[in-house]
Amino acid sequence: MPATLEVRCTNDECELDMFELHYTYDMPDSVGVDDFVCPYCREGDSLEAIEL
């Protein structure tokens, strides 16, 4: 099963609280939350992975 990553945006001015990233099998293992930006506020440094 491809990886799934749940992410939250911690930017106080952003209206998005969380989203999920669903990878394909072709996504390199080294890809993580630091490689993405928030789809709402476009900030990258305010993202953090949600650990279940």
TORLO-295042 format. One record per residue: x, y, z of N, C-alpha, C in turn; residue number from 1. Coordinates in pm, 1 decimal. Layout:
REM TORLO-295042
X  Y  Z  X  Y  Z  X  Y  Z  NUM $
...
REM end
This chain:
REM TORLO-295042
84.3  -118.0  0.0  0.0  0.0  0.0  88.7  124.2  0.0  1 $
63.3  221.6  -88.3  143.1  345.5  -88.3  126.1  422.1  42.8  2 $
223.4  502.9  72.5  221.4  581.3  196.1  111.6  686.9  194.8  3 $
59.9  716.2  312.4  -34.0  826.1  333.0  22.6  913.5  442.8  4 $
19.7  1043.1  422.6  74.4  1136.8  519.7  -33.9  1237.2  555.3  5 $
-66.9  1247.2  684.4  -161.8  1348.5  730.7  -81.3  1468.3  779.6  6 $
-122.5  1586.5  735.1  -45.5  1708.5  758.1  -136.7  1817.1  812.8  7 $
-84.1  1897.8  902.8  -156.7  2015.2  952.7  -76.8  2140.5  920.7  8 $
-150.5  2249.2  901.1  -87.7  2379.8  879.7  -96.6  2456.5  1011.3  9 $
16.9  2500.5  1061.1  22.0  2570.2  1189.6  24.1  2722.2  1174.2  10 $
10.3  2771.9  1053.3  5.3  2915.8  1028.3  -124.2  2969.9  1088.0  11 $
-114.5  3060.9  1183.9  -231.6  3116.9  1252.4  -327.0  3189.5  1158.0  12 $
-276.5  3237.4  1046.3  -360.2  3310.2  951.3  -421.9  3220.5  844.7  13 $
-394.0  3090.9  848.3  -444.7  2996.2  749.1  -574.7  2933.7  798.8  14 $
-669.8  2916.7  710.0  -800.0  2858.7  743.7  -803.1  2706.2  731.0  15 $
-699.3  2646.8  674.0  -694.1  2502.1  655.6  -635.2  2437.6  780.4  16 $
-705.0  2339.0  836.1  -651.4  2277.3  957.1  -570.3  2151.6  927.9  17 $
-614.5  2066.7  833.7  -538.4  1946.8  800.4  -573.6  1897.0  661.3  18 $
-484.8  1814.4  605.1  -511.4  1749.3  476.8  -427.5  1623.3  469.7  19 $
-459.8  1535.5  375.1  -388.6  1410.0  356.5  -318.0  1408.9  222.3  20 $
-201.2  1351.2  221.2  -126.1  1328.0  98.5  -123.4  1178.4  74.4  21 $
-167.8  1136.9  -42.7  -167.1  995.9  -80.1  -63.5  977.7  -190.6  22 $
41.7  908.1  -158.9  150.9  887.3  -252.7  120.5  772.5  -347.6  23 $
189.6  771.5  -461.2  188.6  655.7  -550.3  309.9  569.8  -515.9  24 $
316.6  453.8  -573.6  431.8  367.0  -550.3  560.8  426.6  -605.4  25 $
551.4  520.5  -697.3  669.5  579.8  -759.0  732.2  690.8  -676.2  26 $
667.4  733.7  -567.7  719.7  842.0  -484.6  843.6  791.3  -409.0  27 $
955.5  862.7  -416.9  1076.3  819.2  -345.2  1052.9  813.7  -193.7  28 $
1119.9  721.9  -127.3  1106.0  707.3  17.8  1153.5  830.3  93.4  29 $
1239.5  909.7  33.0  1294.9  1027.3  99.7  1197.8  1145.9  104.6  30 $
1085.2  1138.2  35.0  988.8  1248.2  32.0  916.5  1255.6  165.9  31 $
905.9  1378.1  219.4  838.2  1399.8  346.0  764.2  1531.3  346.8  32 $
715.3  1570.0  461.9  633.3  1690.6  474.6  710.1  1816.7  432.3  33 $
840.8  1817.1  447.0  921.9  1933.8  409.2  924.0  1959.7  258.8  34 $
878.3  1863.3  180.2  877.8  1877.7  34.7  749.3  1939.2  -19.9  35 $
656.5  1977.2  67.7  526.4  2027.7  25.7  497.5  2164.7  84.9  36 $
398.2  2231.9  28.1  346.9  2358.4  82.1  198.0  2342.0  108.5  37 $
144.3  2424.2  194.0  2.1  2422.4  223.4  -75.6  2460.7  96.8  38 $
-176.2  2383.1  60.6  -252.7  2416.1  -60.4  -338.5  2541.2  -44.5  39 $
-356.2  2589.8  77.6  -439.3  2708.3  99.9  -355.1  2835.7  110.4  40 $
-259.9  2837.5  203.5  -182.1  2960.0  225.6  -46.9  2959.2  153.5  41 $
-8.6  2847.1  94.5  114.6  2831.8  16.5  241.4  2842.3  101.0  42 $
231.1  2828.6  232.2  347.7  2830.3  319.3  400.1  2688.1  335.5  43 $
530.5  2670.5  334.5  589.1  2538.8  351.9  645.0  2516.5  490.4  44 $
692.5  2624.2  551.1  754.7  2609.9  682.9  654.2  2595.0  796.4  45 $
525.1  2607.9  766.6  422.5  2594.7  871.6  354.8  2457.3  870.4  46 $
404.8  2364.1  789.3  345.4  2230.7  784.1  413.5  2136.9  881.5  47 $
335.2  2050.3  943.2  391.5  1944.9  1027.0  306.7  1819.2  1011.7  48 $
373.8  1706.2  1019.2  305.9  1576.8  1006.1  224.4  1549.0  1132.2  49 $
108.0  1490.2  1113.7  24.2  1446.9  1226.0  58.8  1301.5  1253.6  50 $
108.8  1275.0  1371.2  144.6  1139.0  1411.4  24.7  1074.0  1476.0  51 $
-17.7  961.0  1422.3  -132.4  889.2  1478.8  -88.8  789.0  1580.9  52 $
REM end
